[in-house]
């Protein structure tokens, strides 16, 4: 999962509009504010709330 840094720089969480980051270990894009992990399918971020899963640490 190699996402373009420029793309990551313009993406925001669709819930809180906060910053997101790539999480290689979990295989997706993480919003720490909402504790949501958005999947990446075929190197394309799926930034839909319905597709995200809640992360519990």
N, C-alpha and C positions, 0 to 999 in steps of 0.2 A: 504494500500500500504506500506508494510514493506520490503524495499530493504536492502540487505546485505551491510553493511558499507564497506566491502572489495571490493565488486563489484563497489560501487560508487567511491572508491578510484582509480580504474583503468580506469573507463570510462571517455572519453573526448568528447567534442562537435565535431561532424563530420564536421562542417563548419570551425570553427576557431581554433580547437584543444585546446580550453580553458577549464577551470574547469567548472564542472556542479555541481548542488546540487539538492537534492530531495525537491520538493515543495508539501507538503501534502495538502495545501489549494487548489491548482489548479489540483492536482491529476496527477502529472507527474514529469519529470526531467527538470530543468530549466538551460539554459545557459544565464546568465545575459549579457555577452558581445554581443551576437547576438539577445537577447530578444526572444529566441525560447523556446517553451515548448514541450518536447518530451513525447509522451504518454507511459503509462505503462499498458500492457495488460496481464492479468493472472500472475501478479508479474514479468513480463519480460519487461525490457525497450526496446522500439522500437526506436532505434537511427537512423532513416531514415529521411532525410531532407523533403521528400515528406509527411511524416506523422506528422511533427512538425507544430505547429501553432504559429503565431507571437503574442507576448504579448505586449500590449500597456498600459503603466502605466502613 
